[in-house]
Amino acid sequence: MYLKKLKKIILCVGVILALYGGQGIGRKAIAQSSSSTASAPSESGAAALRLQRSVQIYNYKTTAPSGPQRGEEIYFIKCWYCHNKYTREEPRGRPAPPMQNIYKRPMLATTGKPVNDETLAEKINKGGPAMPAYRYALSDADMADLISYIKSDKCCWEGEEPPHNPWYRY
């Protein structure tokens, strides 16, 4: 009789622990402060985050925080694979058009629209039959940096030298 009661008690305690996962057991309450220093990152934390290479890679900021230099990095990662001089014809007919001097052309080859920042961003965001859409992969800041790189005289990287890495001493 005693063993049956003990088994039931242990079973009930086990079920309760399984349901609640031991939440709050042995934890102390932490008071929240309303001061602004509690929400601001510490100086050492900001420096550590700046040195965290994986965060820079994830945000395409290994070469520069913004501008055409960052756009070059985005182009290298997202665009160069198809838009380069080494691309062969695809089964549907032609390779991806080169991006170099695209702003000197009267219209986009795939849509027939005039070449400007809006139509280029629209094409990159929507994609096409042979091009992936980047509307969810690139933020507005990413798009602005990419377009600033495509408009610059440095466009477009062609495989001889990858984008400059400021963390490497040449």
C-alpha positions, 0 to 999 in steps of 0.5 A: 500500500505504501509503495503504491502511494509513493509511486503515485506521488513520484509520478505526479511530481514527475508529470508536474516537472515535465509540464512546467519544465522546472521554470522558476525553480532556483531562480531569483527575481531581477529588478528592472531599472528604468534608467537608460544605461540598462538598455544601452550596450556597454562600451566593451560590448559594442567593441566585442560586437564590432570584432565579432566577424560572423555578425559582419559577414551576416550583415555584409559589412566586412569591407565597409559599414555602408556605401559602394564598398559594401555594395561591392561585397553584396554584389560579390555574394549575391550577383557575381555568380550569374552576372560575370564574363565567365557565365555560359549560355543557359539552356533557355538561351542567353547568359545573365546580362553583365552589370557593367555600364548598365546605366549607359544603356537606354533600357533594361534588356529583360523588362524594356523599362528605362534604366534608373534606380527604381527600375533596377531595384524593382528588377532585383526585388522581383527577379525573373524567369532565370533570376531569383527575387531578392525582396526578402533577402536584401533590405532597403539599405542593402539595395541602396548600397548595391545600386550605389556600387553598380552606379560607381566606376568600380562596378563590376567585379570580374573575378581577378581580385575579390573585394578588399578585406580590411582585416587582412594586411597586404 
